[in-house]
Amino acid sequence: MDRYPKPVTIQWVKYSKASSKSELDSQTCTTEPVPSQNDTYNVTNVLSVKPKSTDEDRDVYSCVITHRSLRDELTVILLSQSLLRKLSPTVSEITKEDLFHLEKSTLKCYISGFRPKDLTITLYLKKGIGNETKVCSWNSKENRNKSHNNNNELEIPLQSENDPISLDPIVTRDKLIYFNCICDVHITPIFQVHHGAVLTMEIQHGSLPLPICKDLSLRVKNIAKLGPIRTKQNSYQVGDLLDLECRIHSFYPKRIKVLWYKDTEIISKQNIKADTKENSFYYAISSVQHTVKEEDFWKTFRCKVKHQSTTSEFVNWKLEKTCYCEYCLACWKLWDAEWRLRTELPNVEQAQLRDLWSRPLTGSHLSGTNYLSHAQAATA
């Protein structure tokens, strides 16, 4: 600003709706006069303003300049609307997440860059034509809780934890006086209610002529459950056909992969497309056949399922070797006899034990063996 002679008075005045007129001398800074080439002087005056609320929107700031060269005071008027104008929110899509029947999940929506702070979020659920239901609603004015962090202002909704769907928004204030909101939607989906429905989030704000709406189609899955492994016989011998089956139930969608193991060795992979429904879910029966070999006894046959990016726990069944020969009672007696010999006579001669177990066995299926080998196989 050019002026001559030197002395000049600069004063800032604020006219607000709340407190009418107030002088702002403590918030100003004036430089020393600097001479210019045409024998006049320049001076700069700076007003620092830090708005504290949207109530200051449309307050008027006046810069009043007094100098001998002026017949009347010179007044420059600044409207604060440019400082605290309303800003419309930017709303992201609702994040997708795998939803499983009766398992709690969290969906997220990000609402950013809005001012003033007042915000209303409403959830609607639509299933079928014309069947739309209001689920819950949240307003930043009605559900307020202060944060321990001075930079943030949290908005905590009053929702029951038992509700299938509830809102949990957190509002934070930025240094430049605009607000952001991370809106969590907690959902415990019920397959029969929520599968195939459309969840709509409606955002209302004073800067918006119409609400912003974001939709998410809900797809609810259910993890497969396995019954016990069943067999068609009570006992097996070498050469028998081992026929195992497992009932897999309560899953959705219908495609499923079944794996069968013998210990850690995979013996069967099956891709099943179930066709039968039970209580809105699918079920299937998987079976595997295997010819019994001597080395299969005492091994564990296991079944598990891979379904919709989840893997089930194993269900197990062990192939045991059962002996019905007339000598088994004698075998157990011999084991008992050896234990007693070793316990009562620690220094028993090995020859005595060899004699004990080398007695030959006779019978149609036992010829060529003895008590030792037979008892070891029967009691392994």
Stockholm file with secondary structure:
# STOCKHOLM 1.0

chainA/1-380         MDRYPKPVTIQWVKYSKASSKSELDSQTCTTEPVPSQNDTYNVTNVLSVKPKSTDEDRDVYSCVITHRSLRDELTVILLSQSLLRKLSPTVSEITKEDLFHLEKSTLKCYISGFRPKDLTITLYLKKGIGNETKVCSWNSKENRNKSHNNNNELEIPLQSENDPISLDPIVTRDKLIYFNCICDVHITPIFQVHHGAVLTMEIQHGSLPLPICKDLSLRVKNIAKLGPIRTKQNSYQVGDLLDLECRIHSFYPKRIKVLWYKDTEIISKQNIKADTKENSFYYAISSVQHTVKEEDFWKTFRCKVKHQSTTSEFVNWKLEKTCYCEYCLACWKLWDAEWRLRTELPNVEQAQLRDLWSRPLTGSHLSGTNYLSHAQAATA
#=GR chainA/1-380 SS CEESSSCCEEEEEEEETTTEEEECGGGEEECCCEECTTSCEECCEEECCCCCSGGGTTCEEEEEEECTTCSSCEEEEEEGGGTSCCBCCEECCCCCCCEETTCCEEEEEEEEEEBSSCEEEEEEEECSTTCEEEEEEEETTTSCEECSSTTBEECCCCCCTTSSEEEEEEEEECTTSCEEEEEEEEECCCHHHHTTCEEEEEEEETTCSSCEEEEEECCEEBCCEEEEEEESCSCCCTTCEEEEEEEEEEEBSSEEEEEEEETTEEEEEEEEECCEEETTEEEEEEEEEEECCGGGTTCEEEEEEEETTEECCCEEEECCCCCCCTTHHHHHHHHHHHHHHHHHCTTCCHHHHHHHHCCBCCSTTTTTCBHHHHHHHHTC
#=GC SS_cons         CEESSSCCEEEEEEEETTTEEEECGGGEEECCCEECTTSCEECCEEECCCCCSGGGTTCEEEEEEECTTCSSCEEEEEEGGGTSCCBCCEECCCCCCCEETTCCEEEEEEEEEEBSSCEEEEEEEECSTTCEEEEEEEETTTSCEECSSTTBEECCCCCCTTSSEEEEEEEEECTTSCEEEEEEEEECCCHHHHTTCEEEEEEEETTCSSCEEEEEECCEEBCCEEEEEEESCSCCCTTCEEEEEEEEEEEBSSEEEEEEEETTEEEEEEEEECCEEETTEEEEEEEEEEECCGGGTTCEEEEEEEETTEECCCEEEECCCCCCCTTHHHHHHHHHHHHHHHHHCTTCCHHHHHHHHCCBCCSTTTTTCBHHHHHHHHTC
//
